[in-house]
Amino acid sequence: MQDKEIKSLNEQAGKYSQEIDKIINEIKKVVVGQDHVIERLLVSFVADGHILLEGMPGLAKTLMIKTLSDTINTSFRRLQFTPDLLPADIVGTKIYNQSTSQFTTKKGPIFANLILADEINRAPPKVQSALLESMQERQVTISGETYPLPKPFLVLATQNPLETEGTYILPEAQVDRFMFKVLIDYPSKKEEYQIIERMTTTKIPEARKVIEPAKILEMQKFNRKIYADEKIVNYVTDIVQATRKPEESDVDLEGMIQYGASPRASIWMILGGKAHALLEGRGFVKPEDIKTIAPDILRHRIILTYEAEAEDKTSDDIIKSILKGIPTP
């Protein structure tokens, strides 16, 4: 690509980056710390991918997502997942109207731009699978009729660690549909102090609406135009291949990985790398963009062997070894 084209992409990315900064500034009026999570939320939005947040209760997962929705002039629905939830409670159903002797469609809460699937792993697999079609095809089928979902459409799900009581393991087919799986940790001592100060006074901070849905769709379209060099594509290919066949890479992980990452990981690493570049006001992808987002994209796509678990290895440990072993272009 010519320097002139790169310059043009840089200029446009810079303008969109300023729009993103407005959103981040509004979110930070309400949420203390969690910079990493906030950045991933915005990267997933620009890349048009769904995001899964995991952490113990009370770590502001729901607050972050609700605050993000407050900054965008769009529709928002919160779905509280519980063991007695039914698929029809999410997607909708057909209702018989006695006066007209006809069935009418009652659309469910999934028909919104932003969906907060709160504590998604507290519902049984049948309910969780109701999200599969909507997350991938951006449509819903009710009694044989297909209905498109509004654009932009983003599922932001939260889950508690599986060690907590009353949780179900998410089906692998569903987990793979999430672009990111982000782990949320406890705040630092300084952040804890700020949280107390901010949330215990008479004036609770609120975020303003600073962007329209049309602008988000514009960014998503532009994101695909951001330049990713052939070396970047090969770098991503090498990383993903190393999760499947580590013995063919310079990575000592033999017997550690049962199943590697799917092709969705490769796609999201490129699109996510482009979105990360856009957030920084660049029209081209650097290897650092890929390294930064790779752990959150690969974390939920690598299944470890019993041997790896016996050695107390985690998928994050495996990802670190892969990123260290694959040469950076």
C-alpha positions as CSV (number, residue, x, y, z in Angstrom):
1,M,0.0,0.0,0.0
2,Q,1.3,3.5,-0.9
3,D,2.3,6.1,1.7
4,K,-0.5,8.4,0.4
5,E,-3.2,5.7,1.2
6,I,-1.7,5.0,4.6
7,K,-1.7,8.7,5.4
8,S,-5.4,9.0,4.4
9,L,-6.2,6.0,6.6
10,N,-4.3,7.5,9.5
11,E,-6.2,10.8,9.2
12,Q,-9.6,9.0,9.2
13,A,-8.6,6.7,12.1
14,G,-7.5,9.7,14.1
15,K,-10.9,11.3,13.7
16,Y,-12.7,8.1,14.8
17,S,-10.2,7.7,17.7
18,Q,-11.4,11.1,19.0
19,E,-15.0,9.8,18.9
20,I,-14.0,6.7,20.9
21,D,-12.1,8.9,23.4
22,K,-15.4,10.7,24.1
23,I,-17.1,7.4,25.0
24,I,-14.1,6.4,27.2
25,N,-14.2,9.7,29.1
26,E,-17.9,9.3,29.8
27,I,-17.5,5.7,31.0
28,K,-14.6,6.8,33.3
29,K,-16.9,9.3,35.0
30,V,-18.8,6.4,36.4
31,V,-16.4,3.4,36.4
32,V,-13.2,3.6,38.4
33,G,-10.1,1.8,36.9
34,Q,-10.7,-1.3,34.7
35,D,-8.9,0.5,31.8
36,H,-8.1,-2.9,30.1
37,V,-11.7,-4.0,30.2
38,I,-13.1,-0.7,28.9
39,E,-10.6,-0.8,26.0
40,R,-11.6,-4.3,25.1
41,L,-15.3,-3.3,25.2
42,L,-14.6,-0.5,22.6
43,V,-12.4,-2.8,20.5
44,S,-15.1,-5.4,20.3
45,F,-17.7,-2.7,19.4
46,V,-15.6,-1.3,16.6
47,A,-14.7,-4.8,15.3
48,D,-18.4,-5.8,15.5
49,G,-17.7,-8.8,17.9
50,H,-19.3,-10.0,21.1
51,I,-17.5,-10.0,24.5
52,L,-17.7,-12.2,27.5
53,L,-16.6,-10.8,30.9
54,E,-15.7,-13.1,33.7
55,G,-15.2,-12.2,37.3
56,M,-16.5,-12.5,40.8
57,P,-19.8,-10.8,41.7
58,G,-19.6,-7.1,42.5
59,L,-16.7,-6.1,40.2
60,A,-18.7,-3.7,38.1
61,K,-19.2,-6.0,35.1
62,T,-22.8,-5.0,34.7
63,L,-22.1,-1.3,35.5
64,M,-19.5,-1.1,32.8
65,I,-21.8,-2.5,30.1
66,K,-24.8,-0.4,31.2
67,T,-22.6,2.7,31.2
68,L,-21.3,2.0,27.7
69,S,-25.0,1.8,26.6
70,D,-25.6,5.1,28.3
71,T,-23.0,6.8,26.0
72,I,-24.7,5.6,22.8
73,N,-28.1,6.8,21.6
74,T,-29.4,3.3,21.0
75,S,-31.7,0.6,22.4
76,F,-30.5,-1.5,25.4
77,R,-31.8,-4.6,27.0
78,R,-30.6,-6.4,30.1
79,L,-31.4,-10.2,30.3
80,Q,-30.9,-11.7,33.7
81,F,-30.1,-15.4,33.1
82,T,-31.6,-17.7,35.7
83,P,-32.1,-21.6,35.9
84,D,-35.9,-21.2,35.0
85,L,-35.4,-19.0,32.0
86,L,-36.9,-20.3,28.7
87,P,-35.6,-19.7,25.1
88,A,-38.8,-17.9,24.2
89,D,-38.1,-15.5,27.0
90,I,-35.1,-14.3,25.0
91,V,-36.0,-14.6,21.3
92,G,-39.8,-14.3,21.5
93,T,-42.7,-16.6,20.4
94,K,-45.9,-16.9,18.4
95,I,-49.2,-15.9,20.2
96,Y,-52.6,-17.0,19.1
97,N,-55.1,-14.1,18.8
98,Q,-58.6,-15.4,19.4
99,S,-60.3,-12.3,18.0
100,T,-58.5,-12.6,14.6
101,S,-58.0,-16.4,14.7
102,Q,-54.4,-15.8,13.7
103,F,-50.9,-16.2,15.2
104,T,-49.0,-13.0,15.8
105,T,-45.2,-12.8,16.6
106,K,-44.2,-11.3,19.9
107,K,-40.6,-10.4,19.6
108,G,-38.3,-11.0,22.6
109,P,-35.9,-8.6,24.3
110,I,-33.1,-9.9,22.0
111,F,-34.4,-7.3,19.4
112,A,-32.2,-4.4,20.6
113,N,-28.8,-3.0,19.7
114,L,-27.0,-3.7,22.9
115,I,-27.8,-6.9,24.9
116,L,-26.5,-7.4,28.4
117,A,-26.6,-11.2,29.1
118,D,-26.1,-11.0,32.8
119,E,-24.7,-14.1,34.5
120,I,-25.1,-16.1,31.3
121,N,-23.8,-19.3,32.9
122,R,-26.6,-19.4,35.4
123,A,-29.0,-20.6,32.8
124,P,-29.0,-24.2,31.4
125,P,-27.5,-25.0,28.0
126,K,-30.8,-25.0,26.2
127,V,-31.3,-21.4,27.0
128,Q,-27.7,-20.4,26.3
129,S,-28.0,-22.0,22.8
130,A,-30.9,-19.7,22.1
131,L,-28.3,-17.0,21.6
132,L,-26.2,-18.9,19.0
133,E,-28.1,-17.9,15.9
134,S,-28.5,-14.3,17.0
135,M,-24.8,-13.9,17.8
136,Q,-23.5,-15.5,14.5
137,E,-26.1,-14.8,11.9
138,R,-27.6,-11.6,13.5
139,Q,-31.1,-13.0,13.0
140,V,-33.7,-14.9,15.0
141,T,-36.0,-17.7,13.9
142,I,-39.4,-17.9,15.6
143,S,-41.7,-20.8,14.6
144,G,-40.0,-21.1,11.2
145,E,-40.0,-17.4,10.4
146,T,-36.7,-15.5,10.3
147,Y,-36.3,-11.9,11.6
148,P,-33.2,-9.8,11.2
149,L,-31.8,-8.1,14.3
150,P,-31.2,-4.3,14.4
151,K,-27.7,-2.9,13.6
152,P,-25.4,-2.4,15.3
153,F,-26.0,-5.6,17.4
154,L,-23.7,-6.5,20.3
155,V,-24.0,-9.1,23.0
156,L,-22.1,-8.3,26.1
157,A,-22.2,-11.2,28.5
158,T,-21.1,-11.6,32.1
159,Q,-20.3,-14.8,33.9
160,N,-19.2,-15.9,37.3
161,P,-16.3,-18.3,37.7
162,L,-17.4,-21.9,37.4
163,E,-16.3,-22.6,41.0
164,T,-19.2,-20.5,42.2
165,E,-22.4,-22.3,43.1
166,G,-25.2,-22.7,40.6
167,T,-23.3,-22.2,37.3
168,Y,-23.2,-24.2,34.1
169,I,-20.4,-24.6,31.6
170,L,-21.1,-22.7,28.4
171,P,-21.2,-24.9,25.3
172,E,-18.0,-24.6,23.3
173,A,-19.9,-23.6,20.2
174,Q,-21.3,-20.6,22.0
175,V,-18.1,-19.6,23.7
176,D,-16.3,-19.6,20.3
177,R,-18.8,-17.0,19.1
178,F,-17.4,-14.4,21.6
179,M,-14.6,-12.4,20.2
180,F,-13.1,-11.7,23.6
181,K,-13.2,-13.4,27.0
182,V,-11.9,-10.9,29.5
183,L,-11.0,-11.6,33.1
184,I,-11.8,-8.9,35.6
185,D,-9.8,-8.6,38.8
186,Y,-10.3,-6.8,42.1
187,P,-9.5,-3.1,42.2
188,S,-6.3,-1.7,43.7
189,K,-6.4,0.0,47.1
190,K,-6.3,3.4,45.5
191,E,-9.1,2.5,43.1
192,E,-11.2,1.0,46.0
193,Y,-10.9,4.4,47.8
194,Q,-12.1,6.2,44.7
195,I,-15.0,3.8,44.3
196,I,-16.1,4.5,47.9
197,E,-15.8,8.2,47.4
198,R,-17.7,8.2,44.1
199,M,-20.5,5.8,45.0
200,T,-21.4,6.8,48.6
201,T,-22.3,10.5,48.1
202,T,-25.7,12.1,47.2
203,K,-24.5,12.8,43.6
204,I,-24.0,9.5,41.8
205,P,-22.1,10.2,38.5
206,E,-23.9,9.5,35.2
207,A,-22.6,9.1,31.6
208,R,-24.0,11.3,28.8
209,K,-25.0,10.1,25.3
210,V,-22.1,11.2,23.0
211,I,-22.5,9.2,19.9
212,E,-25.1,7.9,17.4
213,P,-25.5,4.3,16.2
214,A,-24.9,5.5,12.6
215,K,-21.4,6.6,13.6
216,I,-20.7,3.2,15.2
217,L,-21.7,1.5,11.9
218,E,-19.5,3.9,10.0
219,M,-16.5,2.9,12.3
220,Q,-17.2,-0.8,11.8
221,K,-17.2,-0.3,8.1
222,F,-14.0,1.7,8.1
223,N,-12.3,-0.8,10.5
224,R,-12.1,-3.4,7.7
225,K,-10.3,-0.8,5.5
226,I,-7.4,-0.5,8.0
227,Y,-4.2,-1.9,6.5
228,A,-2.9,-5.2,7.7
229,D,0.4,-6.1,6.0
230,E,1.0,-9.7,4.7
231,K,3.6,-10.1,7.5
232,I,0.9,-9.4,10.1
233,V,-1.4,-12.0,8.5
234,N,1.4,-14.6,8.5
235,Y,2.1,-13.7,12.1
236,V,-1.5,-14.3,13.1
237,T,-1.5,-17.6,11.1
238,D,1.6,-18.8,12.9
239,I,0.1,-18.0,16.3
240,V,-3.1,-19.8,15.7
241,Q,-1.4,-22.8,14.0
242,A,0.8,-23.1,17.1
243,T,-2.3,-23.7,19.2
244,R,-3.2,-26.7,17.0
245,K,0.2,-28.1,16.1
246,P,2.8,-26.8,18.6
247,E,5.2,-29.5,17.6
248,E,5.5,-27.9,14.2
249,S,6.4,-24.5,15.8
250,D,9.4,-23.5,18.0
251,V,7.1,-23.8,21.0
252,D,7.7,-26.5,23.7
253,L,4.0,-27.4,24.4
254,E,3.9,-31.0,23.4
255,G,1.0,-32.9,25.2
256,M,-0.4,-29.6,26.7
257,I,-3.1,-28.7,24.2
258,Q,-6.1,-31.0,23.5
259,Y,-7.9,-28.6,21.0
260,G,-6.5,-25.5,19.5
261,A,-8.2,-22.3,18.4
262,S,-10.7,-22.2,15.5
263,P,-10.4,-20.1,12.4
264,R,-12.6,-17.5,14.1
265,A,-9.6,-16.7,16.3
266,S,-7.6,-15.7,13.2
267,I,-10.4,-13.6,11.9
268,W,-10.9,-11.8,15.2
269,M,-7.2,-11.2,15.7
270,I,-7.0,-9.3,12.4
271,L,-10.2,-7.4,12.9
272,G,-9.4,-6.8,16.6
273,G,-5.8,-5.7,15.6
274,K,-7.4,-3.2,13.2
275,A,-9.8,-1.9,15.8
276,H,-7.0,-1.6,18.4
277,A,-5.0,0.4,15.8
278,L,-8.1,2.6,15.2
279,L,-8.4,3.4,19.0
280,E,-4.8,4.6,18.8
281,G,-5.5,6.7,15.8
282,R,-3.6,4.6,13.3
283,G,-4.7,3.3,9.9
284,F,-2.4,0.3,9.9
285,V,-1.8,-2.7,12.2
286,K,1.4,-3.3,14.2
287,P,2.5,-6.6,15.7
288,E,2.0,-5.0,19.1
289,D,-1.7,-4.7,18.3
290,I,-1.9,-8.4,17.8
291,K,0.2,-9.2,20.9
292,T,-2.0,-7.0,23.0
293,I,-5.4,-8.5,22.1
294,A,-4.2,-12.1,21.5
295,P,-4.7,-13.4,25.1
296,D,-8.3,-12.3,25.3
297,I,-9.1,-13.8,21.9
298,L,-7.3,-17.2,22.5
299,R,-8.1,-17.7,26.2
300,H,-11.5,-19.4,25.7
301,R,-10.5,-21.2,22.5
302,I,-7.7,-23.4,23.8
303,I,-8.7,-26.6,25.6
304,L,-5.9,-28.1,27.7
305,T,-5.1,-31.7,28.2
306,Y,-5.4,-33.5,31.6
307,E,-1.6,-33.5,31.8
308,A,-1.5,-29.7,31.5
309,E,-4.1,-29.3,34.1
310,A,-2.3,-31.7,36.4
311,E,0.7,-29.4,36.1
312,D,-1.5,-26.4,37.1
313,K,-1.1,-24.9,33.6
314,T,-3.7,-22.4,32.4
315,S,-4.6,-21.3,28.9
316,D,-3.0,-18.0,29.7
317,D,0.3,-19.8,30.4
318,I,0.1,-21.5,27.0
319,I,-0.6,-18.3,25.2
320,K,2.4,-16.6,26.8
321,S,4.6,-19.4,25.7
322,I,3.3,-19.2,22.1
323,L,3.7,-15.4,21.9
324,K,7.2,-15.7,23.2
325,G,8.1,-18.5,20.8
326,I,6.7,-17.1,17.6
327,P,9.1,-14.6,16.0
328,T,7.7,-11.1,15.8
329,P,7.7,-9.6,12.3
